Amino acid sequence: MARLGNVHVGVLEEYEQQKERYEFLTQHRDDLTAAAEDLRKTLQHIDRVARRLFRETFDEIREKFQVTYARFFPGGEADLTLEADVDPLESSIEITARPRGKRLQSINLLSGGERALTAIALLFAIYQVKPSPWCILDEVDAPLDDANVERFLRVLREFARHTQFIMVTHNKLSMSAADTLHGVTMAEEGVSQLVSVQVAEQAIDDAAG
């Protein structure tokens, strides 16, 4: 016993303390490991659901886009495509269109009016998939010439049977197609005034006059 030297009488208590701390840290580690695994599985599930919903929505919008584009450009065709061998959630979307008599090409290579109408067709396609009671269009007709404005208004009238459209425009053709016009004037500096006209009623009054 003498050769063993002094005996640390508190060693058992210290051992129990260290053992308790070790068990606590081990349990904490196991909890974190389990939580990380649960999180990994949750993220995998979210990714699967997101890919499925994205694909379903993309396919539906693509179908609506093809039909709607043909309403703007009878005899034409358009398509939406994803990059090959790329995660759909990370893929870019290629928009191609072919007005009648032309070849299929990227939207970036179309003329200004064709590009604008193609974008509007896509907007309406998305809107058909996720409709709402009303929709605001802010000067979407600005880049269009008269012929393309007429195309746009023809399709807009069809959609207006089921949806109320509020359209900001400076185009006289678009104004003439409205049911009601709301104009903002400035009679004096810094003071705006709203003027409303029922277009149909005004047309009847003008005809009677």
Summary of the structure (lengths in Angstrom):
residues: 209
radius of gyration: 33.0
end to end distance: 127.6
largest distance: 128.7
contacts: 498
relative contact order: 0.07
helix: 55%
strand: 20%
